[in-house]
């Protein structure tokens, strides 16, 4: 089980870099779905079976399915137009990973609280999500960045879970699902009103 846990952590770290390298929305969504599956498997390793099923359903299936359905229904270009050059984004992600690995050796954490590399994986996932939010120009890509950042926060919370906090995590999952659902409705209305969902277009708005 420890080998499986370490393998999943490694896959999450690799997935983060692939997220920053993705150049099309469908590829980004599939990578986020894979990340959700890895999170569910991590929870399974930690014996949080109910929460693992909830994460698999929401993060691995429902949210990616909703996002794929959205891009199929909206008349948008599925190619990502990054504000931040993708190569620079990958370098920033690798730098964040190195910093997280260094920080793990400097923080005064209770011994045994975090399994090896779990803390750097959570911090790197959070950082990569923020890079996607600020480095992509479309609202859908920024929503996906928000989801990735939340996944990072979720990873950091795995060692802190207990019988009293599992229900809080379930409530958080529901909040995220509702937030993305509302965002999908909002994007749909934006497209009905404007020709593009490129957030750079808001710069042209005037009072």
ZADO-1210 file (C-alpha; in nm, 4 decimals, padded with zeros to 6 digits):
<atoms>
<atom x="00.0000" y="00.0000" z="00.0000" code="UNK" pos="1"/>
<atom x="00.2921" y="00.2368" z="00.0728" code="UNK" pos="2"/>
<atom x="00.4268" y="00.1713" z="-00.2765" code="UNK" pos="3"/>
<atom x="00.0867" y="00.2517" z="-00.4264" code="UNK" pos="4"/>
<atom x="00.0647" y="00.5719" z="-00.2209" code="UNK" pos="5"/>
<atom x="00.4105" y="00.6849" z="-00.3387" code="UNK" pos="6"/>
<atom x="00.3209" y="00.6014" z="-00.6993" code="UNK" pos="7"/>
<atom x="00.0048" y="00.8118" z="-00.6773" code="UNK" pos="8"/>
<atom x="00.1999" y="01.1061" z="-00.5355" code="UNK" pos="9"/>
<atom x="00.4453" y="01.0773" z="-00.8258" code="UNK" pos="10"/>
<atom x="00.1580" y="01.0659" z="-01.0777" code="UNK" pos="11"/>
<atom x="00.0026" y="01.3792" z="-00.9257" code="UNK" pos="12"/>
<atom x="00.3343" y="01.5645" z="-00.9536" code="UNK" pos="13"/>
<atom x="00.3776" y="01.4592" z="-01.3186" code="UNK" pos="14"/>
<atom x="00.0150" y="01.5461" z="-01.3879" code="UNK" pos="15"/>
<atom x="00.0743" y="01.8993" z="-01.2580" code="UNK" pos="16"/>
<atom x="00.3464" y="01.9584" z="-01.5162" code="UNK" pos="17"/>
<atom x="00.1283" y="01.8140" z="-01.7923" code="UNK" pos="18"/>
<atom x="-00.1517" y="02.0517" z="-01.6878" code="UNK" pos="19"/>
<atom x="00.0792" y="02.3479" z="-01.7403" code="UNK" pos="20"/>
<atom x="00.1889" y="02.2061" z="-02.0782" code="UNK" pos="21"/>
<atom x="-00.1661" y="02.1406" z="-02.2078" code="UNK" pos="22"/>
<atom x="-00.2605" y="02.3531" z="-02.5086" code="UNK" pos="23"/>
<atom x="-00.6243" y="02.2463" z="-02.5609" code="UNK" pos="24"/>
<atom x="-00.9235" y="02.2588" z="-02.3263" code="UNK" pos="25"/>
<atom x="-01.0254" y="01.8900" z="-02.3701" code="UNK" pos="26"/>
<atom x="-00.6733" y="01.7780" z="-02.2768" code="UNK" pos="27"/>
<atom x="-00.6816" y="02.0028" z="-01.9703" code="UNK" pos="28"/>
<atom x="-01.0151" y="01.8541" z="-01.8616" code="UNK" pos="29"/>
<atom x="-00.8921" y="01.4955" z="-01.9021" code="UNK" pos="30"/>
<atom x="-00.5835" y="01.5709" z="-01.6936" code="UNK" pos="31"/>
<atom x="-00.8018" y="01.7213" z="-01.4213" code="UNK" pos="32"/>
<atom x="-01.0212" y="01.4100" z="-01.4299" code="UNK" pos="33"/>
<atom x="-00.7105" y="01.1933" z="-01.3912" code="UNK" pos="34"/>
<atom x="-00.6012" y="01.4059" z="-01.0964" code="UNK" pos="35"/>
<atom x="-00.9405" y="01.3500" z="-00.9349" code="UNK" pos="36"/>
<atom x="-00.9015" y="00.9740" z="-00.9786" code="UNK" pos="37"/>
<atom x="-00.5573" y="00.9900" z="-00.8155" code="UNK" pos="38"/>
<atom x="-00.7032" y="01.1827" z="-00.5202" code="UNK" pos="39"/>
<atom x="-00.9721" y="00.9183" z="-00.4774" code="UNK" pos="40"/>
<atom x="-00.7056" y="00.6467" z="-00.4812" code="UNK" pos="41"/>
<atom x="-00.5043" y="00.8347" z="-00.2159" code="UNK" pos="42"/>
<atom x="-00.8092" y="00.8443" z="00.0092" code="UNK" pos="43"/>
<atom x="-00.8652" y="00.4745" z="-00.0522" code="UNK" pos="44"/>
<atom x="-00.5085" y="00.4083" z="00.0655" code="UNK" pos="45"/>
<atom x="-00.5844" y="00.6077" z="00.3803" code="UNK" pos="46"/>
<atom x="-00.9006" y="00.3990" z="00.4454" code="UNK" pos="47"/>
<atom x="-01.1395" y="00.6896" z="00.3802" code="UNK" pos="48"/>
<atom x="-01.3619" y="00.4750" z="00.1612" code="UNK" pos="49"/>
<atom x="-01.6793" y="00.6869" z="00.1650" code="UNK" pos="50"/>
<atom x="-01.4915" y="01.0046" z="00.0828" code="UNK" pos="51"/>
<atom x="-01.2887" y="00.8225" z="-00.1839" code="UNK" pos="52"/>
<atom x="-01.6115" y="00.7260" z="-00.3603" code="UNK" pos="53"/>
<atom x="-01.7405" y="01.0840" z="-00.3361" code="UNK" pos="54"/>
<atom x="-01.4170" y="01.2278" z="-00.4774" code="UNK" pos="55"/>
<atom x="-01.4145" y="00.9750" z="-00.7616" code="UNK" pos="56"/>
<atom x="-01.7730" y="01.0590" z="-00.8505" code="UNK" pos="57"/>
<atom x="-01.7445" y="01.4381" z="-00.8271" code="UNK" pos="58"/>
<atom x="-01.3830" y="01.5165" z="-00.9180" code="UNK" pos="59"/>
<atom x="-01.3188" y="01.2215" z="-01.1472" code="UNK" pos="60"/>
<atom x="-01.6500" y="01.2008" z="-01.3344" code="UNK" pos="61"/>
<atom x="-01.9152" y="01.4686" z="-01.2765" code="UNK" pos="62"/>
<atom x="-01.7069" y="01.7868" z="-01.2919" code="UNK" pos="63"/>
<atom x="-01.4961" y="01.6811" z="-01.5938" code="UNK" pos="64"/>
<atom x="-01.8119" y="01.5606" z="-01.7666" code="UNK" pos="65"/>
<atom x="-01.9821" y="01.8940" z="-01.6995" code="UNK" pos="66"/>
<atom x="-01.6835" y="02.0862" z="-01.8348" code="UNK" pos="67"/>
<atom x="-01.6593" y="01.8690" z="-02.1484" code="UNK" pos="68"/>
<atom x="-02.0308" y="01.9145" z="-02.2085" code="UNK" pos="69"/>
<atom x="-01.9904" y="02.2900" z="-02.1682" code="UNK" pos="70"/>
<atom x="-01.7154" y="02.3251" z="-02.4298" code="UNK" pos="71"/>
<atom x="-01.9137" y="02.1101" z="-02.6721" code="UNK" pos="72"/>
<atom x="-02.2225" y="02.3289" z="-02.6354" code="UNK" pos="73"/>
<atom x="-02.0480" y="02.6668" z="-02.6462" code="UNK" pos="74"/>
<atom x="-01.9135" y="02.8105" z="-02.9742" code="UNK" pos="75"/>
<atom x="-01.5597" y="02.8584" z="-02.8443" code="UNK" pos="76"/>
<atom x="-01.2087" y="02.7873" z="-02.9634" code="UNK" pos="77"/>
<atom x="-01.0744" y="02.4912" z="-02.7645" code="UNK" pos="78"/>
<atom x="-00.7139" y="02.5998" z="-02.8133" code="UNK" pos="79"/>
<atom x="-00.5694" y="02.7619" z="-02.5024" code="UNK" pos="80"/>
<atom x="-00.4312" y="03.1113" z="-02.5469" code="UNK" pos="81"/>
<atom x="-00.2038" y="03.1554" z="-02.2471" code="UNK" pos="82"/>
<atom x="-00.1124" y="03.4990" z="-02.1190" code="UNK" pos="83"/>
<atom x="00.1929" y="03.3323" z="-01.9662" code="UNK" pos="84"/>
<atom x="00.4090" y="03.1403" z="-02.2145" code="UNK" pos="85"/>
<atom x="00.3624" y="02.7677" z="-02.1578" code="UNK" pos="86"/>
<atom x="00.7359" y="02.7079" z="-02.1284" code="UNK" pos="87"/>
<atom x="00.7585" y="02.9768" z="-01.8627" code="UNK" pos="88"/>
<atom x="00.4590" y="02.8224" z="-01.6842" code="UNK" pos="89"/>
<atom x="00.6296" y="02.4811" z="-01.6765" code="UNK" pos="90"/>
<atom x="00.9472" y="02.6388" z="-01.5381" code="UNK" pos="91"/>
<atom x="00.7393" y="02.8157" z="-01.2728" code="UNK" pos="92"/>
<atom x="00.5730" y="02.4845" z="-01.1826" code="UNK" pos="93"/>
<atom x="00.9091" y="02.3076" z="-01.1519" code="UNK" pos="94"/>
<atom x="01.0367" y="02.5957" z="-00.9393" code="UNK" pos="95"/>
<atom x="00.7313" y="02.5612" z="-00.7170" code="UNK" pos="96"/>
<atom x="00.8031" y="02.1892" z="-00.6770" code="UNK" pos="97"/>
<atom x="01.1648" y="02.2542" z="-00.5797" code="UNK" pos="98"/>
<atom x="01.0549" y="02.5193" z="-00.3308" code="UNK" pos="99"/>
<atom x="00.7942" y="02.2816" z="-00.1832" code="UNK" pos="100"/>
<atom x="01.0574" y="02.0082" z="-00.1431" code="UNK" pos="101"/>
<atom x="01.2869" y="02.2569" z="00.0330" code="UNK" pos="102"/>
<atom x="01.0030" y="02.3852" z="00.2507" code="UNK" pos="103"/>
<atom x="00.9196" y="02.0319" z="00.3650" code="UNK" pos="104"/>
<atom x="01.2652" y="02.0073" z="00.5219" code="UNK" pos="105"/>
<atom x="01.2295" y="02.3437" z="00.6970" code="UNK" pos="106"/>
<atom x="00.8789" y="02.3317" z="00.8449" code="UNK" pos="107"/>
<atom x="00.8380" y="02.2146" z="01.2035" code="UNK" pos="108"/>
<atom x="00.5730" y="01.9477" z="01.1447" code="UNK" pos="109"/>
<atom x="00.4685" y="01.6735" z="01.3822" code="UNK" pos="110"/>
<atom x="00.6691" y="01.3618" z="01.2825" code="UNK" pos="111"/>
<atom x="00.4595" y="01.1133" z="01.0870" code="UNK" pos="112"/>
<atom x="00.1772" y="01.3596" z="01.0173" code="UNK" pos="113"/>
<atom x="00.2525" y="01.3911" z="00.6456" code="UNK" pos="114"/>
<atom x="00.3641" y="01.0872" z="00.4459" code="UNK" pos="115"/>
<atom x="00.6787" y="01.1477" z="00.2374" code="UNK" pos="116"/>
<atom x="00.6233" y="01.3904" z="-00.0534" code="UNK" pos="117"/>
<atom x="00.2555" y="01.4494" z="00.0301" code="UNK" pos="118"/>
<atom x="00.3192" y="01.8057" z="00.1484" code="UNK" pos="119"/>
<atom x="00.5231" y="01.9027" z="-00.1637" code="UNK" pos="120"/>
<atom x="00.2576" y="01.7388" z="-00.3847" code="UNK" pos="121"/>
<atom x="-00.0195" y="01.9442" z="-00.2231" code="UNK" pos="122"/>
<atom x="00.1732" y="02.2713" z="-00.2364" code="UNK" pos="123"/>
<atom x="00.2820" y="02.2134" z="-00.5966" code="UNK" pos="124"/>
<atom x="-00.0745" y="02.1299" z="-00.7033" code="UNK" pos="125"/>
<atom x="-00.2001" y="02.4473" z="-00.5360" code="UNK" pos="126"/>
<atom x="00.0718" y="02.6534" z="-00.7028" code="UNK" pos="127"/>
<atom x="00.0055" y="02.5022" z="-01.0479" code="UNK" pos="128"/>
<atom x="-00.3640" y="02.5775" z="-01.0084" code="UNK" pos="129"/>
<atom x="-00.2842" y="02.9424" z="-00.9396" code="UNK" pos="130"/>
<atom x="-00.0572" y="02.9502" z="-01.2461" code="UNK" pos="131"/>
<atom x="-00.3489" y="02.8233" z="-01.4571" code="UNK" pos="132"/>
<atom x="-00.5793" y="03.0889" z="-01.3115" code="UNK" pos="133"/>
<atom x="-00.3483" y="03.3815" z="-01.3854" code="UNK" pos="134"/>
<atom x="-00.1815" y="03.2378" z="-01.6949" code="UNK" pos="135"/>
<atom x="-00.4855" y="03.1481" z="-01.9065" code="UNK" pos="136"/>
<atom x="-00.7101" y="03.3979" z="-02.0807" code="UNK" pos="137"/>
<atom x="-01.0430" y="03.2102" z="-02.1003" code="UNK" pos="138"/>
<atom x="-01.2946" y="03.1820" z="-01.8190" code="UNK" pos="139"/>
<atom x="-01.3243" y="02.8029" z="-01.8578" code="UNK" pos="140"/>
<atom x="-00.9492" y="02.7509" z="-01.8253" code="UNK" pos="141"/>
<atom x="-00.9494" y="02.9702" z="-01.5148" code="UNK" pos="142"/>
<atom x="-01.2307" y="02.7621" z="-01.3641" code="UNK" pos="143"/>
<atom x="-01.0144" y="02.4554" z="-01.4207" code="UNK" pos="144"/>
<atom x="-00.7235" y="02.6311" z="-01.2524" code="UNK" pos="145"/>
<atom x="-00.9479" y="02.6934" z="-00.9536" code="UNK" pos="146"/>
<atom x="-01.0320" y="02.3228" z="-00.9411" code="UNK" pos="147"/>
<atom x="-00.6638" y="02.2266" z="-00.9523" code="UNK" pos="148"/>
<atom x="-00.5828" y="02.4740" z="-00.6724" code="UNK" pos="149"/>
<atom x="-00.8625" y="02.3251" z="-00.4624" code="UNK" pos="150"/>
<atom x="-00.7217" y="01.9789" z="-00.5286" code="UNK" pos="151"/>
<atom x="-00.3950" y="02.0996" z="-00.3789" code="UNK" pos="152"/>
<atom x="-00.5743" y="02.2204" z="-00.0662" code="UNK" pos="153"/>
<atom x="-00.7544" y="01.8872" z="-00.0521" code="UNK" pos="154"/>
<atom x="-00.4254" y="01.6947" z="-00.0669" code="UNK" pos="155"/>
<atom x="-00.2874" y="01.9026" z="00.2204" code="UNK" pos="156"/>
<atom x="-00.5956" y="01.8162" z="00.4258" code="UNK" pos="157"/>
<atom x="-00.5704" y="01.4387" z="00.3817" code="UNK" pos="158"/>
<atom x="-00.3486" y="01.3780" z="00.6908" code="UNK" pos="159"/>
<atom x="-00.5785" y="01.5939" z="00.9032" code="UNK" pos="160"/>
<atom x="-00.8918" y="01.3935" z="00.8285" code="UNK" pos="161"/>
<atom x="-01.0675" y="01.2182" z="01.1112" code="UNK" pos="162"/>
<atom x="-01.4161" y="01.0962" z="01.1857" code="UNK" pos="163"/>
<atom x="-01.5160" y="01.4539" z="01.2654" code="UNK" pos="164"/>
<atom x="-01.3738" y="01.6180" z="00.9558" code="UNK" pos="165"/>
<atom x="-01.4830" y="01.3784" z="00.6804" code="UNK" pos="166"/>
<atom x="-01.8273" y="01.5333" z="00.6691" code="UNK" pos="167"/>
<atom x="-01.6705" y="01.8774" z="00.6392" code="UNK" pos="168"/>
<atom x="-01.4749" y="01.7547" z="00.3364" code="UNK" pos="169"/>
<atom x="-01.7932" y="01.6116" z="00.1844" code="UNK" pos="170"/>
<atom x="-01.9647" y="01.9468" z="00.2329" code="UNK" pos="171"/>
<atom x="-01.6654" y="02.1167" z="00.0681" code="UNK" pos="172"/>
<atom x="-01.6948" y="01.8848" z="-00.2313" code="UNK" pos="173"/>
<atom x="-02.0614" y="01.9778" z="-00.2655" code="UNK" pos="174"/>
<atom x="-01.9749" y="02.3480" z="-00.2484" code="UNK" pos="175"/>
<atom x="-01.7203" y="02.3064" z="-00.5276" code="UNK" pos="176"/>
<atom x="-01.9684" y="02.1181" z="-00.7430" code="UNK" pos="177"/>
<atom x="-02.2287" y="02.3914" z="-00.6987" code="UNK" pos="178"/>
<atom x="-01.9695" y="02.6654" z="-00.7637" code="UNK" pos="179"/>
<atom x="-01.8581" y="02.5101" z="-01.0930" code="UNK" pos="180"/>
<atom x="-02.2203" y="02.4450" z="-01.1919" code="UNK" pos="181"/>
<atom x="-02.3039" y="02.8117" z="-01.1337" code="UNK" pos="182"/>
<atom x="-01.9887" y="02.9156" z="-01.3211" code="UNK" pos="183"/>
<atom x="-02.1016" y="02.7024" z="-01.6159" code="UNK" pos="184"/>
<atom x="-02.4366" y="02.8809" z="-01.6202" code="UNK" pos="185"/>
<atom x="-02.2630" y="03.2188" z="-01.5974" code="UNK" pos="186"/>
<atom x="-02.0281" y="03.1358" z="-01.8860" code="UNK" pos="187"/>
<atom x="-02.3250" y="03.0216" z="-02.0927" code="UNK" pos="188"/>
<atom x="-02.4973" y="03.3570" z="-02.0366" code="UNK" pos="189"/>
<atom x="-02.1759" y="03.5441" z="-02.1184" code="UNK" pos="190"/>
<atom x="-02.1501" y="03.3647" z="-02.4521" code="UNK" pos="191"/>
<atom x="-02.5144" y="03.4437" z="-02.5286" code="UNK" pos="192"/>
<atom x="-02.4409" y="03.8134" z="-02.4733" code="UNK" pos="193"/>
<atom x="-02.0853" y="03.8512" z="-02.6006" code="UNK" pos="194"/>
<atom x="-01.8913" y="03.6917" z="-02.8844" code="UNK" pos="195"/>
<atom x="-01.6124" y="03.5537" z="-02.6665" code="UNK" pos="196"/>
<atom x="-01.5399" y="03.4269" z="-02.3156" code="UNK" pos="197"/>
<atom x="-01.1836" y="03.5593" z="-02.3320" code="UNK" pos="198"/>
<atom x="-01.1417" y="03.7529" z="-02.0063" code="UNK" pos="199"/>
<atom x="-00.9038" y="03.9955" z="-02.1748" code="UNK" pos="200"/>
<atom x="-01.2120" y="04.1351" z="-02.3460" code="UNK" pos="201"/>
<atom x="-01.3291" y="04.2860" z="-02.0180" code="UNK" pos="202"/>
<atom x="-01.0481" y="04.5402" z="-02.0492" code="UNK" pos="203"/>
<atom x="-01.2427" y="04.7054" z="-02.3279" code="UNK" pos="204"/>
<atom x="-01.5479" y="04.7650" z="-02.1089" code="UNK" pos="205"/>
<atom x="-01.6192" y="05.1264" z="-02.0209" code="UNK" pos="206"/>
<atom x="-01.8661" y="05.2900" z="-01.7779" code="UNK" pos="207"/>
</atoms>
